[in-house]
């Protein structure tokens, strides 16, 4: 299974944390594609998907709902490139603990 650490789509770079890649490696190929296409939707302007800002964090964390999974991410800037940093991916009940 091919999991890339840094992908550039629509001028936006997507970076995955070690925990996020580990979770994706345990899923079946169809589920990984579903999550990756939802993350790719974040590169649109405005971002596509069910996105909410997370409370209790000052670093701009947001969550993306993909079925029963949650993708925790934040936007960062590196020179002229906008970066989506995927912090963690997990099941709805476990991701917030």
N, C-alpha and C positions, 0 to 999 in steps of 0.2 A: 504494500500500500504506500502510495506516495504522499507524504505530508511535507509541505514546504514551510520553512521558517519565516521567509520574507517574500511576499508577493506584491507586485505593483499593479493595481487596477485603477483605471480612470485617474491616474496621477496621484493615487493614494496608496501608500505602502501598508500592508497588513503584516504585523508581527505577532507570533504566538509565543506564549510563555511555555516553559517546560511542562507545567501541570496541564495546560490546555492540550498540548501535543500528546501527552500520556493518555488523557481521557479519550481523545480521538482515535488513538491506536487500538483501543479496546472495543470500539464500535464496529458494526458491519459497514460495508462499503456504501450502501444506500443511505444509511444514517449520516455518515461522514459527508457525503455529497449534499444532503439536505442542510446540514449545519453550515458547510462552507459556502453554499449559495446564499444562505441568509446573511452570513458575514459579508459576502460580496455586495449584498444590497446596501450595506452601510457606506459604500463608496459613492453612492448616488447623492445628488443634491436636490432636495432634502433626502436624508437617509430613509430607506424603506424598512418596514418591520415594526413590531410592537416593542418600542424602546421606552424605558423609563429611567430617570436619574435615581441613583441609589442614595438613600439617606444615611447619614452618619459617616460619610467619607468626604474629605475635603479635596481629593485629587481628581474629581470630575468623573468618577466611575458611573457607568450606566449599565443596564442589563438589557439584553435582547432575548425575547421569548421565541423559541423555536419548538413548538409542540410542548412536550413535557421537559425539554432541556432549557437551560438558561446559559447564556453567554455573557460573561462579565468582561467589559472592555472600557477603554478610555481613549480619547483623542489626544495626540501629542503632535508637536511640530518640530521638525528637524531641518533647519535652514529653510529651504523653499518647499520641502515635501511634507505633506500631512500624513501622519501615521495613525493607524488604528492598532492599538496594542491590546490583544486578547489576553486578559489576565487569567481567566479560568473558564471552564465549561463543565457543567454537571447537571445532574437531575434536579428537578424543581425542589424537592424536599431537602436535598443534601448541600446544595451550592451555597446557601446563606449561612451555614454553620461555621 
